[in-house]
Amino acid sequence: MEFYWLIKIFLIGLAIFSWINYSSKRHTNKQNLKDVIKDRISIRKLTENEFELLEPYLNNKWLVFPYKYQSSLIDLEVSKIAGNCVRHSLYTNTEETSFYYEIDGIELFFPYNMYLHISDFNVAEVVFTEKYAFVVKINDYDLKTAAESQGGIICSELDEPWMYEQSFDSKMPEDEQTSNDTVVSVKPNPDKKIDFVKLLEREETPLELRNRNKKGNGLLSAIFLTLMTVFFLIYWYSNNSTILILVIFSTILSVIFYWYQPRSKYDLNNVICVKGLIKNKNVSKKEVIIGEDYILNIPHHWLPFLPEKSFLPANMDISVSDRKLIRYENTLSISQEIEQFGAPKFARRNLILLITGIILSAVVYFQTSLAVNAILAYQFFNSDITTRNLQDESTLKNSPIQKGDLVNIKISGASCDVNENRCHTLFINNQPIDIETNYIASIAEPMKNLFKDNFINTRVDQDVIAVQQYQDRLIELYKSFDRISSQYQRYIKESFTKLIDIGKIVITVNKVCKVSEIDCLSVKKELTALFDIQVSDDLSDWEKFVNESEINPNHDEIVSVRNVSKLDNSISRLKADVIARLKSTVSDYQHDKSSFRVDLSENSYLEMGKLEHINNDKSGPVSLLTVEHYYDVLFAKAGNIDVVGRVSDIYYRDDNSISGLKINANSHYSTNLDELFSFVSPIFVSLAVFMITALVSILNGVAICYKLLANHRRKNKILAIYKERII
């Protein structure tokens, strides 16, 4: 009993060993097949009649059992192999379950029982599938003869034969040449003209696959590179360090997607092999038409070698997905081009990243004053940077400041140039203007009163209502009199209001009008028109009118609304003239020799709270805030500044004292160098981001130049080969 189990175990082990050995040989044969396909030499094309005889084996998996079913041939090229033919098989319980034939390590399938004509040494003509080769001729015994000998019956070696309807002509068609080296021509249907016929459909070969770009188009990489820059700019303006995580994450994803190769790019496309005529060639669109309206895209360098119109049918291979011609007879072939000269270089991804990199580099450069950041970094790493904290005007004027120094100016009495909308130029002057020599500076309070919103203050009270009612009764009385006398006149009804503190208005206008080059004639006339006082046309009695106003400054007067409107317009014109004179005075004061000037270069500017408030004021073209700011400047009370920047230029007076500085200011700068150049500082990050975007631009620009040059050389070599071949 034990001996029986030992025998059983031995047989099982032997079976396992046989199966492993059998599988190993088939795996080796598969690799041999790939090598043969790669290095094969075609002796001819498969004829149409031969292809029709092989079609049943390509359409029915049971006819090739136990071989692995293949639905298409690699191509129509017929090759020759020679050697001893060996049949390998695998048995289970004395029943044969699998077998294959091989010659010289290549697995062969014998259709129509052609294996019966195997000899000791065999010469076979074969066409290839991905897994094995179909024999079309063995030792002068061809496929047509074998098929005719079967009488329409197709048998499998392992199974009982079954009937398979297949018609064969005992003779070749009349227009078909009997030579095995020629391709059978297609006979046209008399009812419908066919200009091309599909011979077979197959998957593209590894060489043909290399004609497609297997890498991504770079769009995802460009998107994440853009996101990296956007997140960096958010960080630059917000100084929120947590956003750096998004910057780093976007950078990593951009790199990943640059090298990412979609799996779909490795999917093999279908290729159809056809035989047909070229009806038309469109050079501008790089297209040819075969059949009635089957349009094919063609490689640009094939244009000179394809006929405008062909008269003899030609074998062509066409990529189904993009309808691209990849082979024309034995003359033009994408596979041969790749085999001889390598695959073309694809530059679309590089172009997208080049454009993206250039744009992003420019954005980073101009948004972050990158040149100054780079100079500061260079000085820091070479220990050639000096920091200075300047907190008073005397230190500012007498400090040994040098170009390239990093300065922090924290000082009072500073103001922005009144001639600028944004604060690019600062003036520091702690000496207020002399009010004894400057009249406009001495009337600060009247000037401020003039620009108050309630300078012309009116109201309607009981007195105004009484006057309005009196006017109504008077008009009715006049109308009654007109009806009696049969005279009709039109009476205009006036609207009245009470002008408050008219004396103060007169006093203020009188003081303001003493500013030189101010024309006050209009406003004075409008003021005197409000009273019943007789004043000469040249206003020589104006001082008398002013004296009475000073005696009774709080006098209220009921006046016509129309006259108040005229007065308001005159006051507005007066304000415009006065503010121009005041602004000119402030500008002269700022540009005085005693002032210290600070120019903020390039895109740098300073945001001063009060100035921003003035610019955002919507009360009118000139407001009280503006006037108050101008007088604060004149009295050296404008405000405090805290500016950090790199000195790019120094201005000197005649006595060699410093009169001003030109500074590249930045809110991210600091005189604390460890903080300024830490790994999370905006300065360091800006340099890193720019280096990434610039490097992307440079590398992809170089790659594009290299690929264009390589493709140009490759194209010239291909054209030279085609010219020699056609000639």
Number of C-alpha atoms within 10 A of each C-alpha: 5 7 8 9 10 11 11 12 12 12 12 12 12 12 16 12 12 15 16 12 12 16 13 12 13 19 12 12 20 18 14 16 22 16 11 16 18 13 9 15 12 14 12 16 20 21 20 18 18 17 18 16 20 20 13 18 21 19 14 13 15 14 22 20 17 15 17 12 18 18 19 18 22 21 22 20 17 21 22 17 15 14 15 14 22 16 12 14 14 16 13 10 7 7 9 11 13 15 16 18 17 19 19 13 20 23 24 24 20 21 22 26 17 19 16 10 14 16 13 8 12 16 18 23 20 24 23 23 20 18 20 25 21 20 24 27 20 23 14 12 14 17 23 19 13 20 22 15 12 12 14 16 15 19 19 16 12 13 10 7 12 12 10 13 11 13 12 15 9 9 9 13 14 9 10 17 13 13 9 13 13 14 20 20 19 17 12 12 8 7 6 7 11 15 16 21 16 13 18 20 20 21 22 22 18 12 17 22 19 18 18 14 18 17 17 17 21 19 17 18 26 23 17 21 26 20 18 24 24 18 17 24 20 14 20 22 13 10 16 12 13 10 17 20 12 17 23 15 14 22 20 16 17 23 15 14 20 20 12 17 15 12 9 8 14 15 12 14 17 14 24 20 19 19 22 22 21 24 19 17 21 14 13 8 10 15 19 24 18 19 16 12 10 12 19 20 18 22 12 13 14 16 17 12 14 16 13 15 14 15 10 10 17 17 20 22 26 22 22 16 9 10 17 18 24 20 19 19 13 12 13 20 18 18 21 16 20 18 14 11 14 14 20 19 18 19 18 15 19 22 18 17 27 25 16 20 25 17 16 22 22 14 15 21 17 12 14 22 18 17 12 18 21 15 13 23 20 13 15 16 10 9 9 12 17 17 18 16 14 18 15 15 19 11 12 22 20 12 13 10 19 14 14 21 20 26 23 21 20 16 18 19 22 25 27 25 19 19 12 9 11 17 20 19 19 23 22 28 27 21 14 16 19 12 14 9 9 12 15 21 21 15 17 18 12 19 24 18 16 23 21 14 11 10 18 18 14 19 11 12 11 8 12 18 14 11 15 17 12 12 16 14 12 12 16 13 11 14 17 14 13 13 11 9 9 9 10 13 10 7 10 7 10 12 14 20 22 20 22 20 19 22 24 21 22 22 19 19 22 17 14 21 18 14 18 11 10 13 15 19 14 15 22 19 18 19 20 16 15 17 12 7 9 11 16 10 9 9 15 10 12 16 11 12 19 20 14 13 19 15 10 14 18 14 14 14 17 19 19 15 16 13 15 21 12 14 20 16 15 19 22 15 14 21 18 13 16 22 18 11 17 20 17 14 17 22 17 11 19 24 15 13 12 15 20 23 26 22 23 24 19 12 13 19 21 20 13 18 10 14 22 14 12 17 13 9 15 10 11 7 9 16 18 19 18 21 21 17 19 24 25 18 27 26 18 19 19 24 19 16 20 14 22 23 26 28 21 18 16 17 14 12 12 7 7 10 14 21 20 21 24 19 26 25 26 21 14 16 24 18 17 9 16 11 14 19 19 12 12 16 17 25 25 16 19 25 18 13 22 21 13 18 24 20 16 21 24 16 14 21 20 13 18 20 13 14 17 16 13 14 16 13 13 20 17 13 15 19 16 11 14 17 12 8 11 9 6
